[in-house]
Amino acid sequence: MRPRVSVQDSALRNGNFSLRIDPVRSEDAGLYEAWVTYNTEVQSCQVELGVITVTLSPPSPVIENELLLLSCNSSHRASLVETCWFHNGRLFPTSRTFCSLPGALSIFRPAMSDAGPWRCQLRYSDNEIISATYDLQILGFDGPTNPVVYAAAGSAAD
């Protein structure tokens, strides 16, 4: 896993034998075990790393009015019961232009107002709730609704 992993050598003297993984990948999910020997004493611990991923199809940036699919997957082993999507911190209801599938959200005609943070929240049969956020970028026109702009002769117009 090198060079993505590191151990803070200076923290070992204080009993901190943490492992840092940056960036985390889907394949990093699983059980990690650490053993530390100091003189004749052996300390060990086990930590399970779960990974959640949010992917976008087609890849970012999305062009306004082109179909997109946000998918949310987790390494959690229980059965997926519910997927909720939040946009800008608010629970997002489905409508005719949005379709929520198990672990996914289709946006049929994305608009500039759909850009920003999307959070998926997965609830599993063991009541575990896992969430992750994706910052959606959309390329499009975010200007006046009336395409006519007036400018005084001799001045600049944007």
C-alpha positions in Angstrom: 0.0 0.0 0.0 3.0 2.3 -0.1 3.2 5.2 -0.5 -0.4 5.7 0.7 0.2 4.5 4.2 2.2 6.0 7.1 2.8 5.5 10.8 3.7 8.4 13.0 7.0 7.2 14.5 7.1 10.0 17.0 3.7 8.9 18.4 4.8 5.3 19.0 6.6 6.3 22.3 3.3 7.6 23.6 1.5 4.3 22.8 -0.1 5.6 19.6 0.5 3.1 16.8 -2.1 4.5 14.4 -2.0 3.7 10.7 -2.9 6.5 8.2 -4.1 5.6 4.7 -4.4 8.5 2.3 -6.2 8.3 -0.1 -8.4 5.3 0.9 -9.5 3.1 -2.0 -12.4 0.6 -2.2 -10.0 -2.3 -2.1 -8.6 -1.1 1.3 -11.8 -2.3 3.0 -11.3 -5.1 5.5 -9.8 -6.1 8.8 -6.5 -4.5 10.0 -4.5 -5.9 12.9 -1.6 -4.2 14.6 1.0 -5.8 17.0 3.4 -3.7 19.0 6.2 -5.3 21.0 7.8 -3.2 23.8 10.4 -5.1 25.9 8.5 -8.3 26.7 5.0 -6.9 26.4 2.9 -7.4 23.3 -0.1 -5.1 22.5 -2.5 -5.8 19.7 -5.7 -4.4 18.3 -8.0 -5.1 15.4 -9.9 -2.4 13.4 -12.3 -3.0 10.5 -12.2 -0.4 7.8 -15.4 0.1 5.9 -15.3 2.1 2.7 -18.1 4.0 1.0 -17.8 5.4 -2.5 -19.8 7.8 -4.5 -19.3 7.7 -8.2 -20.6 9.8 -11.1 -21.4 8.5 -14.6 -20.4 10.1 -16.9 -17.3 11.4 -15.0 -17.3 15.0 -13.8 -17.9 17.7 -14.9 -21.4 17.0 -16.1 -22.9 19.1 -18.9 -26.2 20.7 -18.2 -29.2 18.7 -19.5 -27.2 15.5 -20.0 -28.3 12.4 -18.1 -26.2 11.6 -15.0 -26.1 8.8 -12.5 -24.8 9.2 -8.9 -24.0 5.8 -7.4 -23.4 5.1 -3.7 -21.8 1.8 -2.6 -20.4 0.6 0.7 -18.4 -2.4 1.8 -20.9 -3.0 4.6 -22.0 -6.7 4.6 -25.7 -6.3 5.7 -28.6 -5.9 3.3 -29.3 -2.4 2.0 -32.7 -1.3 3.2 -32.9 2.4 2.2 -31.0 5.0 0.2 -31.7 8.7 0.9 -30.1 11.6 -1.0 -29.6 15.1 0.4 -28.8 18.1 -1.7 -27.3 21.2 0.0 -28.2 19.5 3.4 -31.9 18.9 2.6 -33.5 15.6 2.0 -34.1 15.3 -1.7 -37.5 14.0 -2.9 -37.8 12.1 -6.1 -39.8 13.7 -9.0 -40.2 13.3 -12.7 -36.7 14.5 -13.4 -35.1 12.5 -10.7 -35.2 8.7 -10.1 -33.9 7.0 -7.0 -32.7 3.5 -7.4 -31.2 1.2 -4.8 -27.9 3.0 -4.0 -28.2 5.3 -7.0 -29.8 8.5 -8.2 -30.5 9.4 -11.8 -30.9 13.0 -12.8 -32.4 13.1 -16.3 -31.9 16.8 -17.1 -29.4 18.3 -14.6 -29.5 22.1 -14.2 -27.0 24.5 -12.7 -29.1 24.5 -9.5 -28.3 20.8 -9.1 -24.6 21.6 -8.6 -23.1 21.4 -5.2 -22.8 18.8 -2.4 -24.9 15.6 -2.7 -24.9 13.3 0.2 -26.0 9.7 0.0 -27.2 8.0 3.2 -27.4 4.2 3.2 -29.3 2.3 5.9 -28.8 -1.4 6.3 -30.8 -4.3 7.8 -28.6 -4.1 11.0 -29.6 -0.4 11.3 -26.1 0.8 10.4 -26.3 4.1 8.7 -23.4 5.2 6.4 -23.1 8.3 4.4 -20.7 10.1 2.0 -20.7 13.4 0.1 -20.0 14.1 -3.6 -19.5 17.7 -4.8 -21.3 17.8 -8.2 -20.0 20.2 -10.8 -22.2 21.0 -13.8 -21.1 23.0 -16.9 -23.8 25.2 -18.2 -25.2 28.7 -18.6 -26.0 30.4 -15.3 -27.1 33.7 -16.6 -30.2 35.8 -17.0 -33.4 34.0 -18.1 -33.8 36.7 -20.8 -30.9 36.4 -23.2 -31.0 40.1 -24.3 -28.5 42.3 -22.5 -28.4 46.1 -23.0 -25.3 48.1 -22.8 -24.6 51.8 -23.3 -22.6 52.6 -26.5 -18.9 53.0 -25.5 -19.2 50.9 -22.3 -18.3 47.2 -21.7 -20.9 44.4 -21.8 -20.6 41.0 -20.1 
